[in-house]
Amino acid sequence: GAALPPAMSRRERGAVEMAVAAALEASEGKSSGTYMPLAGSCTYAPMPVGMDGEEAERLHEERLLPPEVFDAKWSSWGLDRDWPHGRGLWVSTTRTLDVRVNWAEHIEVSVREKGVDVPGAFKRLRDVLARLEGALEVRRRPFVRHDRWGMLLADPGSTGTGLLVSLRVRLPRVSCDKALPEWLADFGLVAEPGHSPGELVLMNKYALGVEEPALANAVMRSVAALCEREKDLEARRS
């Protein structure tokens, strides 16, 4: 095994990167893609200086590669140590699936779907994780699970399922309502502003103590309830 990202040595980080990159290549299946180390990382032989500036800019524009801005949590946890050594991003050719390597966790898998097909996105995620886990076990790098606590992760808030379900919805009335914090607390959600006025990104606040399908269903029901409140607020205004 390897230490969690806050405590990883340079050697461990490079070894995890090589194992995950090889596993991603071996487990692609229907999701073909490319692994690209971050610009300035010199640990991945096929791209010895990392991705070029043009590719990084394109990924930023597509919102696949976030800005390298380290907040107090990242710095206090040591997640920015030796940056960008051993860090990278695998992106599918369809741009609907990506895997961050050695960022806040050893791996962070993201699946994106337009529309409301959350069950479809959830199935894709489970299929990808199953293939990736199988390829990593061959390399003696299995996922670490605890019988009681579930997935053991660097971020305590993600321990358990390690699953974050986020839905981007436009709720102009709800987003401005002073009762929104209370509604979010009742539903176990957190919200971030979206890219346009009235848009919210809603996601689960907790990942511990619930199975993955139940968590995904709970988020969908909660977001549906907020959409109904949006309709009620619109009707009152009319």
N, C-alpha and C positions, 0 to 999 in steps of 0.2 A: 504494500500500500504506500501511500504518500501522505504527508502532512496536509492539513487543510490550507488553502491559499494564504491566509495571514502568516503562517509559520513555515511556508515552503522555502527551501534553499534554491539557489539558481539551478543546481544540478537536478533536483526533483522537478522543478518547473519545466525544464527542457525535456526530461524523460516523459512527463505526463503529456506534453504537447506532441511528442513523436508518437506515443501510444494512441492518443485520441485521433490524431490526423490519419494514422494508418487504419484505425478502426472505422473511421468515417468513410474512408475510401473502400474498405472491404464490405461495409454494410449499406452502401448506397441504395441498392434495390431500385425502386422506381424514382428515387430522389437523387438524381445525379447533381453534382456540384463541385465546388472548388474550395480548398483550404488556402487561406491567405494570412500569413503572419502580419502583425502590425508593422507599419513603417518603422525601420530602425531596429527591429528584432533580427538577430543574426543566428538563430538556433535551428532554423528549418532549411535543410540543405537545398531543396528544389527552388526556394526563394531566399537566398542567403542575406539579403538586405531588407526583406519584408516587401509588402505591397508598395507600389509607386504612388506618388502624390495624386496622379490623375484618378487611379482606382479608389484611393481613399476619399477623394472629393465626391466621386460618384456615389459611393456608399453612404457618405454623409447626406447627400441630397435625397437619397432613397430612404433615409432614416433607419438604415441598417447598422450604421456605425455611429454611435453617440459621440459627442464632443469629449475630449479627454480633459474633463474638469473634475478634480478630485475634491470631494467635500470632506468635512471633518471626520465623518465615520470612516471613509476610505483611508484617510491618512492615519487615524488613530489605530485602525486595525492592521496597518502595514500593507494594505492591498496595492498601494502605489510603489512599493519597494522594487527597485530594479526595472521599473517600467521603461520600455515595453517588452523587456526580455521574456521570451517564451509565451507571449500572448498572441492570439490570432482569432480569426473568424472564418467559419465555413459557411458558404452561402449556396443555396440550391440554384440551379439554372432558371427556375421559375420565380425566384425571389420571394417565395412564400414560406421558406424554411431556412433558419440559420442556427448556428451553434457557436457560442462564444467559448473560447478555451482559455482557462487560467485568468479569468477576470475576477469577479467576486466569488465564484465557485470554480471547481475543476472544469465542469461543463455546464452551460446554460442553453437549453434548447428552446427555440421560439418557433411556433407555427402560426401563420396568419391566414385568415380567410375573410373575404368580403361577404357581406350579407349577414345572415343570422344562423348559419350552419355551424353552431358550436359543437354539436355531437360529431360532425364530420371532422372538424379540426382536432377534437379530442382523440378520435380514432387514429388520425394520422400521427399525432404525437405519440400515442402508445405504440404504434407500429415502429416508428423511428427509434424510440427508446429501447424496444425489445431487440431490434437488429443491432443497435449500437452496443447494448449490454452484452449480447452474445459475442460480438467481435472483441470487446474488451476482456471478457472472461478468458478467451483463447490466449490473450496476452497477459494473463494473470493480473488484470486491473479491474476486478469486479466492483459494482456499485456497493456502497456500504450501507447496510440496513440494520437497525436495532429492533429487537422483537417488540419492544414497547413504544419507542419513540419514532420508529419509521426511518426515513432517509436522514442521515446525519450530515448536516451542512454547516458551512462557515457562518452563515447568517442564522442566528437562533430563531428569528421570526419565520424562516422558511422551513425549519425542521419539521418533519412529519411527512406530508405528501411531497413537499418541495414544489407544489403546483401553484401557479399564478394564472388565474383566468381573468382576462381583461376584455371589456367590450367598449367600443367607441360609439357613443350615441349622442344625438343632438337633442338636448332638453333645455331650451332657452328659458322656460318658466321655472322649472325645477332648479336649474343651476343658480338662479337669482333669489330663490326663496330662502328666507332666514331659517326655516325649519330643516334645510338640507342636512346640516351636521347631525341633527337628531335622527333623521331618516336613515342616514348612512350607518349610524351606530346601531339602530334597530336591525338593519339588514346584514350587519357584519361586513360592510364594504368600506373602501377608501376611494377617493376621487381625485383625479388630477385634471387640470384644464386641457382641453384638446387643442387642435390647430386652428379652429375657427370659433367665433363668438357663439356661446350657447352650447358648445360641444364639451362633453365630459368623457374621460376615460375611467370607467368603473371597474374595480377589481376586488378580489377577496382580501380581507384583512388578516385572516388566520389560515394556516395550512396544517395545523396539528389537531389530531383527534377526530379526523373524518376521512373516509375513503375518497379516492379521486373522483369517481362518478358522482357521488353524493355532493362533493364540493362544486363540481361543474354545474350540476342541476340547481344547487342552491343559489349560485350566482345568477343563472339565467332567470330563475323565479324572482329574485330580488330586483333585477334590472327591469323585468316585465312589470313589476309593481310600480317602479318609478315612472315607467312609460305611461301607466294608467293615471298616475298622479299628474303627469304633464297634461294629459287629456282633460282631467278635471279642472286644472288651473286655467286651461285655455277656454273651457266651457264657461267658467265663472266670469272670465273677462269679456266673453261675448255676450 
